[in-house]
Amino acid sequence: MAYVGGNRLTLLRNGAQYFPALVAAIDAAKIEVFLESYIYAEDETGSLVTDTLARAAARGVHVRLLIDGFGAREFPERWLRALREAGARVLTFRPEFARLRLRRGRLRRMHRKLAAIDGAVGFVGGINVVDDFDGPAERRPRHDYAVRVEGPLASEIRAAAARLWRSVARATVRRGRVLEIPPVPPPAGNQRAALVIRDSWRHRRDIENAYLAHIQSAQRDIVIACAYFFPGRRFRRALGGALARGVRVRLLLQGKIEYALVSYASRALYGSFLDEGIEIHEYQRSVLHAKVAVFDERFASVGSSNIDPLSLLFAREANVFVDDPEFAQQLCRSLEDAMRTGAQQLAPRQWRDQSLFTRLRIWIGYGLARLAISLIGLERYH
């Protein structure tokens, strides 16, 4: 993990901050735009981003949109035509042709949420191209984050986007030519950050290893917010080691049941976490979709990777790790506010006093998750 200096980083919370910044950057593009999104929904936000990309392509900007074949499998044909007629190129990562066919390769998704504009501005985070709200009734935004990057690290974000675009273009027998590599932008600030990606080749465990390195070096405080938290042995041992050093460990996790199997399986670990002294806060205000962390209010991570086997061992992910106290403290304050105003802290006794029916659902979910992990050959993960 190589930290790069000279950057200006802007923390963006939820779609209300992210999409205006993204649209403004695309509207200001002069040369090229790369955009990657796992989900690309047919809603107001999808329409807004599509129109913005089409405008850029129509004025001569080289626009390349990469969507996932499962997460964005219902991408509207009319949007595809509009983008291509404007001059944009659209590719799909691993299109879903046989939905009922089970195979390990189907788990290898493009889960990144990344944008690169003119090699000078980049965005990395957990926010998909989808309306920000939990549901039409509550109109409460999903709790999520992204980071806007200006400076030398933006060129690394652009390089990562170009590499994946070329790879997918070759696999789909399409032209994958991209423009010449733009020069590294000049310093835009004084913040240090590193782009850490996960793929199935040279960077298979880079994001997990970056998390572990920061957990193992933490001296005072660790805060992790994660939508799907189902860590393996190495991760759990690292948290245990931090607790043994006297480090305070707080987890902000999903309180709402979104996907039953994952939700109940992850809860099977809560008892041991609480017994060890880890604080667990379940977010209840809306859907928690964040994948962020803060270590000692000095280092931080914002990205797309959950702490579960799909993100850490199968999906293509991208996180920005930041070495900057001001940024880390800003993120930490935001997470603490979410814990205080939108979450419920679990007490060990409260957890032990759950009903038998709830315990049964949790252990059934955990058993099924363990079985699935074994069937796809990841027995050593747990």
Protein Blocks (a to p, Z undefined) as FASTA:
>chain_A
ZZdehiacdddehjklmmmmmmmmmmmpckbccdddfbdcddfklmmmmmmmmmmmmnop
acdddddfklmmmgcfklmmmmmmnopacddehiafblmlccfklmmccfbdcddehhla
ccddjbdcddfbfbfklopacdddddddedjklmmmmmmmmmmmmmmmmmnopafbdcdd
ddddddfbjcdcddddddfklmmmmmmmmmmmmmmmpckbccdddfbacddfklmmmmmm
mmmnopacdddddfbdfblmlmmmmmmmmmmmmmnopacdddfkbccfbdcddehhlacc
ddfbdcdfklmmmpccdddddddfklmmmmmmmmmmmmmmmcccddfklmmmpcfklmmm
mmmmmmmmmmmmmmnopammZZ
